Amino acid sequence: MAYVALLTALVVALPWLIPERLPLMPLLAIALAWWFCAFVWVTRYPTKIRRDVGAVCGLLVIVPAWAGLVALFALAEQGPQYVLFVLAIVWAADIGAYFVGRRIGRRKLAPSVSPGKTWEGLAGGLAAAAAAAAGGALWFGLNPLTFIPIGVAVAAVSVVGDLTVSMFKRNAGLKDSGNLFPGHGGVLDRVDSVTAAVPLFVFALTWLGMFGHQ
């Protein structure tokens, strides 16, 4: 309960802290470093994860992603549309990976963590994400050649988010992260890809100068 209270307090406080009192870029950089470590961790699974380590990882998963969404939502007049943009990239990647993986998937991507995912599905997901990024760039009047690589990178790291949560569930001996949504494997299963994708997306937009100095 104390851990949930801490996370809740951080989530509530972030809109008042970013970016005036808490610079956004260092927080995003920490998040990206964490997701790189998570990628390495997934490749080395199975490994036992201690509860205190898992608690710290939970903060690194949830807090930077929420901070990125808060900053993204507040971006000029099109903030909500940019939130939908990054969600569309992640959703496109999930849908593309599902259908291509089901159709022609053969080679397992990470069998010890998520046996259902395949390299073919990953390729399909990245292609769908590239299409979504191109469509979003045209909608916003931006250069698709700039946003297609961003979309592909965001989709790739979203897969790491998905696999990381799967790794933690397997470590805990759980199939689902909760039962609030029947048949959906828990709330965390619905946002695992987003938690990894948002920090990279916001980092890229900041690097492009769309957030100004953060």
ZAMARGU-4260 file (C-alpha; in steps of 0.2 Angstrom, whole numbers, plus 5000, padded with zeros to 4 digits):
<rodrens>
0) 5000/5000/5000 | 5014/5012/5004 | 5022/5008/4987 | 5005/5012/4978 | 5003/5028/4988
5) 5021/5033/4983 | 5017/5030/4964 | 5000/5039/4966 | 5009/5054/4974 | 5022/5055/4960
10) 5009/5054/4947 | 4998/5067/4954 | 5013/5079/4957 | 5021/5077/4940 | 5009/5090/4931
15) 5015/5103/4943 | 5033/5098/4942 | 5037/5097/4924 | 5046/5106/4917 | 5047/5121/4928
20) 5054/5112/4944 | 5059/5095/4936 | 5067/5096/4919 | 5060/5084/4907 | 5075/5078/4897
25) 5085/5071/4911 | 5070/5061/4916 | 5068/5054/4899 | 5086/5050/4897 | 5085/5040/4913
30) 5070/5031/4906 | 5079/5027/4890 | 5094/5020/4899 | 5082/5009/4909 | 5074/5002/4894
35) 5091/4998/4886 | 5095/4989/4902 | 5078/4980/4901 | 5082/4975/4884 | 5098/4967/4890
40) 5089/4959/4904 | 5076/4951/4893 | 5089/4943/4882 | 5097/4935/4898 | 5081/4929/4906
45) 5078/4918/4916 | 5085/4927/4930 | 5078/4929/4948 | 5071/4947/4951 | 5071/4953/4969
50) 5056/4962/4976 | 5066/4978/4980 | 5074/4978/4962 | 5056/4975/4955 | 5050/4990/4965
55) 5063/5002/4958 | 5060/4995/4941 | 5041/4999/4943 | 5045/5017/4946 | 5056/5018/4931
60) 5042/5010/4920 | 5028/5021/4926 | 5034/5038/4931 | 5044/5043/4916 | 5030/5037/4904
65) 5017/5048/4914 | 5029/5063/4914 | 5031/5061/4895 | 5012/5060/4892 | 5009/5075/4904
70) 5022/5085/4893 | 5015/5079/4877 | 4997/5083/4882 | 5002/5101/4886 | 5011/5103/4869
75) 5004/5119/4861 | 4986/5117/4854 | 4989/5100/4847 | 4995/5091/4863 | 4980/5079/4863
80) 4983/5075/4845 | 5001/5070/4848 | 4996/5059/4862 | 4985/5050/4850 | 4999/5050/4838
85) 5011/5040/4849 | 4997/5029/4854 | 4992/5026/4836 | 5010/5021/4832 | 5010/5008/4846
90) 4993/5001/4842 | 4998/4999/4823 | 5014/4990/4829 | 5003/4978/4840 | 4991/4975/4826
95) 5004/4972/4813 | 5014/4961/4824 | 4998/4951/4828 | 4992/4948/4811 | 5008/4945/4802
100) 5014/4934/4817 | 4998/4924/4816 | 4999/4922/4797 | 5018/4918/4794 | 5026/4919/4810
105) 5039/4905/4812 | 5055/4910/4821 | 5052/4914/4840 | 5058/4931/4846 | 5060/4928/4864
110) 5053/4911/4868 | 5059/4911/4887 | 5049/4927/4890 | 5034/4927/4877 | 5033/4912/4866
115) 5020/4919/4855 | 5030/4933/4848 | 5040/4930/4832 | 5053/4939/4821 | 5041/4939/4807
120) 5028/4947/4818 | 5040/4960/4824 | 5044/4965/4806 | 5025/4966/4802 | 5023/4977/4817
125) 5038/4989/4812 | 5031/4991/4795 | 5014/4995/4802 | 5021/5008/4814 | 5031/5016/4799
130) 5015/5018/4790 | 5006/5025/4805 | 5021/5037/4808 | 5020/5043/4790 | 5002/5046/4791
135) 5003/5056/4807 | 5017/5066/4800 | 5006/5071/4785 | 4992/5075/4797 | 5003/5087/4807
140) 5012/5094/4791 | 5029/5087/4796 | 5042/5078/4786 | 5038/5059/4784 | 5056/5055/4781
145) 5060/5062/4799 | 5045/5053/4807 | 5046/5036/4799 | 5062/5032/4808 | 5055/5039/4824
150) 5040/5028/4822 | 5050/5012/4819 | 5061/5016/4834 | 5046/5019/4845 | 5038/5003/4839
155) 5054/4993/4843 | 5056/5000/4860 | 5037/4997/4863 | 5041/4978/4860 | 5054/4979/4874
160) 5041/4986/4886 | 5029/4972/4882 | 5043/4959/4884 | 5049/4967/4900 | 5032/4966/4908
165) 5030/4948/4902 | 5047/4944/4911 | 5041/4951/4927 | 5025/4942/4926 | 5034/4926/4923
170) 5046/4929/4937 | 5031/4931/4949 | 5023/4916/4942 | 5008/4926/4935 | 4999/4924/4918
175) 4991/4941/4919 | 4995/4957/4928 | 4977/4959/4935 | 4959/4955/4932 | 4951/4972/4932
180) 4947/4970/4913 | 4941/4952/4910 | 4950/4944/4896 | 4963/4958/4894 | 4976/4952/4906
185) 4976/4967/4917 | 4979/4985/4916 | 4998/4984/4914 | 4996/4972/4900 | 4987/4986/4890
190) 5000/4999/4893 | 5016/4990/4894 | 5021/4995/4876 | 5016/5013/4879 | 5027/5015/4895
195) 5042/5011/4884 | 5036/5020/4869 | 5032/5037/4876 | 5049/5042/4883 | 5057/5039/4867
200) 5044/5048/4857 | 5044/5063/4868 | 5063/5063/4868 | 5063/5063/4849 | 5051/5078/4849
205) 5062/5087/4861 | 5077/5084/4851 | 5068/5091/4836 | 5065/5107/4845 | 5046/5104/4847
210) 5046/5106/4866 | 5059/5121/4866 | 5072/5120/4880 | 5067/5106/4893
</rodrens>
